Amino acid sequence: MKDKKVLNVYSEIGKLKTVLLHRPGKEVENLTPDLMDRLLFDDIPYLQIAREEHDAFAKILAKNGVEVLYLEDLAAESLEDSAVKDLFLEEFISEAKVQGDKKRFIVKELLMDFSDNRKMIDKMMEGIRKSEVKNYNATSLADMVESRYPFVVDPMPNLYFTRDPFSTIGSGISLNHMRTVTRRRETLFAKYIFKYHPKFKDIKIPMWYDRDEPTAIEGGDQLVLNEKTLAIGISERTDAESIEKLSKRIFAEGESFETILAFHIPNKRAFMHLDTVFTMVDYNKFTIHPEIEGPLTVYAIKKGNSNYIRIEKETEELDKALAKYLHLDKVTLIRCGGGDIVDAGREQWNDGSNTLAISPGEVVVYSRNHVTNRLLEENGVKLHVMPSSELSRGRGGPRCMSMPLYREDL
């Protein structure tokens, strides 16, 4: 990679060269009906089939020349130094809300007993049941009150959506502050990877946002439309204040980006992130959920004097605003489910608008969204169709499950 650049994402559609995934692990089997709200799931995927589907996804990417890296491998490889490993464990245990000196000690002891860092990382992601801890006894008031709760450390079943904890933007990283407590620990793995992994530690990587910031932003809301334009959703998971902070830092660093379009989308579960209702599939083509066209408000953020920014409210329709900022004559909006109230509602729930472009006009999609897939093909988009009965239960599609680290420039 030129000039030692390991991160290079200046579009949503440039040929994908390197991507980060997480293969679903036993954390999925630590979901129970009583824990679904707490852990942000609507259903419980069947792990064996979910893994088969995820492997099919990775195989599609590899067959098309994409280097596939795994979060769990990079995290384990970042902890070769014993002092770094100790620091990581202390931080993880604190963020897992393990209270009390005795409980912290026995959890750390359990994790340190793993001679293999990769197995230790798997256990951290999987969660730790009370039944796994030797001589576990409820010793504090909090323990006694929660005596029926099965976990000392909660599982992290959302990790297979690698898009959200951080985003590659240009040559830098937005290390995100996740909205919910249950997902906040996910960004810890990325923090240590970019600081200590041999692939990254000797390279200066700009940090557009930091996980310690007080306001929330998530990767599903961050889209790189081209080398001059970003799109970021103001959603139930991303605050407007976070977008302002990120905008100022990007503009101050002299990156090529000139405009950040802030999309204000409805606060609904089906519209969790911008990329669940809107993704780019070609130079001038986008998938979109028809329900957001009416209520969608777009703000254009541009660099102002000194460290200030200028914000303008767009009054044009979405397709015209996109055409203006992407310098196109017109854009095509491909409506999920063809705009039909039944098909669109069903396929939106199963992430029909959430596609992963691996090159211009070539995308990975879920098999179950057959109405939207047919429309994409009718609009000249080449599809790589992956199985999707179990992965889709987590409410995320191919884009949600992937974090591009390197794309070829357009």
N, C-alpha and C positions, 0 to 999 in steps of 0.2 A: 504494500500500500504506500502510496506516494508520501514523502516527507514524514514518515513514521506515523501517519494518521491512522488511528485504529477506529475512529468514529467519524462518520461522514454521511449525514442524512440531510439532504437539501430538497427532498421531494417525497411525496407519498408513492410515486410510481416508478422512480428510477430503478434500474435492474438491481434486485436484491442480491447482495453478496455474502453478508454475515448476519445471522439472526440469533437471538437468545430465546430459548424455550424453557419450560419446566414440565417434565413428564409427571402426570398426576401420581401421587404416592398414597401411602396408607392414611394420610390426613383426611382423604375423602371417606375412608371407612370409619373415621371417628365422628362423622356427622350422625346425629340422631334427630328424630322429629322435634324433640324438645329444644334442640340447639340450633335449629335452622335459622330462626330470626337473629339470634346472637351472632352467628357465623355467616349471615348474609346469603343464605341459599333458600331456594323455593322448593327444592326437591333433592333427593340423594342419588347421585350417579352410581352406577354399578362399575366398580373400579376396573375389573378385568376388561370389560368392553371399552371403557373410557381410555384405558391405556392402548388398546388395539387401535382405536380411532386416532389417538394422538400420535402413535407410531406411523400410521398412514399419512398423517399430516407432515411429519418430519421427513418421510420418504419422498413425498411430492416435492418438498423443498430441495432435498439433496439431489434428486434426479434432475432438477432444473438449475444445478450449479450453485446452490446456496450452502455456505458453511453453517452447519447447525451446532450451536453451543448450548450447553445446559446450565441453568442457574445453579443447580446443586453441585455440579462439578467445579464451576468457577469459584463458588463460595468455599468449598473444601480446599481448593488449591491456594486460596488466599491466606490460609491459616498455618502455613508451614513454620512460621516463627512462633515459638511458644509464648512469648510475651504478647504478641498480637492475638493469639488464640485465647489467652486468659482475659484480655481486654474485651474481646468479642463476647465471650461467655458471660462476663459480668454485666455487660450492656444488655445482652439478650435477656438474662434473668430479670433484670430490673424492668425492662419493657414488657416482659411477660406477666408483670404484677405479682411475682412470687414474693410474698411478704414474710418477714421474720428471719432472723439469722439462721435458725436451725433448718428451716425449709429451704432457704437459699443454698445452704451448705449441701444438703442431701441431693438437691437437683443438680448442682454443679458437679458433685461427686459422681452421680449417675452418668452425666455427659462426658466427664473426663475419663471414665472407664472405657470408652470406645478408643481402641488403638488406631482405628481408621477414621480420618476426618470426614470422609464422605458418609460413612454410616452415622456418625454423630450429627451431621447436617440433616440427614434423612429423619433422624429421631426428633430433632428440633422442629422440623417442619410438620412432622406427623402429630406432635403433641405428646404429652406424658400423662398417662392415667395414674391415679393414686395407687391402683393395684400393682403397678410396676415398681413402685418405690419401696425399697426395703425398710421395714420398721416405721412405715408412715403412721403417724398418729396426729389427730387433731389437737394441737396444743394452744392455739389462739382462739379468741372469741370468733374471729372471722371464719376460721376453719370449722368451728363447731356449728355456726349458723349455716354454713354451706356444706354440711357433712354429706349430703346426698349428691353433691356435684361431683362428677367422676374424674375431673382433670386437675392436676397440679399446674400444668402448662397447656393452654388451649391449642388445639390443632389449627393449621393454617390452610384450609382447603381452597382459598381463593388464589393461591400462588400460581396455579397454572395459567392465570391471566397475567402474564409477565408484562403486558403493556402498561399497567397502571402505576407500579411503584416508582418507575423512573422513565424518562423519555430522552431519546437522542434527538437533539435539535442542532442542526449544523454540525459543528465539530465539538459540541459540548453536551452537557447533561443537565436535565432538570430532575434533581433528586427530590421526589415529591413528598409533601406532607399529606398523608391519606386522611380522608374525612373521618373514617370510623376507627375506633380504638382497635377493633379486631384485625384490621389490615395494616396498622401502623408499623408493626414489627417487620413487615415484608421489605421495607426499604433499607433495613439494617444490612441485609445481605449485599445489596448493591453498594452501600457505603463502603464496606470492607473490600469488595471486589475492585472498585475503582481506585481505592487507596493503596491496596496491598498486593493485588494479583500481578504476577510477572508481566502479563500482557499490557497492563495499564500503568503500573506504579511509577515508571520513569518518564511518563509523558504528561505534559501539562494539559489538563483537561478543564476547560471552562465550566463553572458550575452556575447555571442560570437560576437555579432555585435550590434551597436546602431543606432537608427534612425537619430541621429544628425551627423553621418559620412557624408563626402562630396560626396562619390561615391556610386553608386546604386547596390543593390542586392535585389532579390525577391524570395519568397518561392517556386514558381513553378520551379525554377532552382536548388533547394536544395533537394537532395535525399540521404537517409541513407541506403546504400546497405547492410551493416552488421555492427557489433560492431567495426570493424577495418577500414571500407572503406566508404567514402562519395563520391558522385558524384555531381558536381555543374556545371551548364551550364554557359559558357561565351556567352551571347546572347544580343538581343536588349534591354533587361531589366536588365542585370547584367554585371558589369565591372570586368575585370580581377584583377584590384587593390583591389577590395572588397574581392575577393576570397583569395588573399594573406593575407589580414588583418585577416580574419576569421580563416584561417589556422594557423597562428601564435598563436592566442589566444587559439584555441582548443588544439594545441600541448603543449602550456605552462601550461595548467591547469591539465595535467596528465590524460585526458580522454583516453579511450581505442583506439581511432582512430589513425591509423598509416599512412594511405594514403588518400589523397583527389584527386580524378580524375576530372580534369577540362575539360569539353567537349566544344569544340568551335563549336557552331552550327550556321547555316546561319541566317542572320538578315532578316527574312521574317515574315509577320503577322501570317501565319499559323504555324510558328515555334517559337512562341512568347517566350515560356519557354522550358526548357529541358523536363519537364513532358508532354508537348504536343506532343512530338515525341518519348518518351522513358519512359516506366514505368516497374517496376519489379512486376511479378505476382506469382513467385514461387522461390524456392532456385536457380534454374538454368534456369529460363525462363523469357524473357522480351518481351514486345510489343515494336515495333519500326516502325517508318515511313521509308520506303525504301530509300527515297531521301537523308537521312542524312548519310547513310552508306559510300557513296563515299567521300563527302567533309568533313566528320567529323575528326577533329584532337583532340587527347586526350593528356593531360599533367598530369603526375603523380607528385604530390606534397607530399614531406615527410619532417619529422623533421630533421633539421640540427644541427650544434653546436650552443650553446647559444640560442638566439632568432631568429636564421636564419632558412630558409627552403631550401630544395633541390628540384629542378624541372627538370624532365626528360620528353622529348617528346617521346610518344609511337609511335613505327613504325609498330606494329602488327595490324592486322585487329581487328575490334571492339569485335567480339565474343571471340577471343583469348586473348585480353587484359582483358576483363571481367573475363574470366576463370582463368587467372593468378592471379588477385588480389583477387578473391573470393575463390581461392584454389579449383577449380573444374576441373574435367577432360574436360568438355566442357559445353557450354551454348547454349540454343536454342533461336534464335531471331524469334519472331512471327510477320510477316510483316503486317502492317495495310492494309486492303483490299486485302491481299494476294499478294501485290506487283503490282497488276494490275493498270495501270496508271489512269484509270477512277475511279475504286472503291477506290483505295488508296487516290486519291486526294479528293474525296467526303467525305469519312469517316474520313480522317485526319482533314478536315475542321470542322467536327462535333465531334472531339476528340475521334476518334476510338482508339488512342494509349494512352489515358488518363484514366487509371483504378485505382480504390482504392482497395488494398488488405485488407481483414479483417482477413485473416489467410493465411498460405502458400497454394498456389494453389487455393485460393477462393477469387473472386474479384467482385466488383460492376461495372457494365458497362451500357452505354446508349443503349436503345432498338434499336435506329435507325441504329446502326452500325452492321447490321446483317451479313455482309460478315466476318468482323473481329471477331465477336462473335462466328461464326461457327468454325473459325480456332482455337480460344482459346479452345473451347470444344474439338475439334479434338486432341488438344495437352494436354488433361487431366485436363484442368482448369475448376473448378466449377464456374458457373456464377450466380449472382443475378442481374436480369435485371430490370432497372428502366425506367419509361417513360421519354421522352426527347425532345418533340417537341419545348417547349418554353425555358427551361433553356439553351439549346444548342445555342440559339441565342446570348448568351453572350460570346461565344468562350471559353468555359471551361467545363471540364468533372467532373466525380465523385471525382478524386483526387484534382482537383482545388477547389472544393466546400467544402473541409474538411481539418481540421487541427488536426491530431492525437496528443493527449497530453500524452497518455500512451499506450504502446504496451508491451505485454509479451515478455521477452527475448527468443530468439530461443534456 
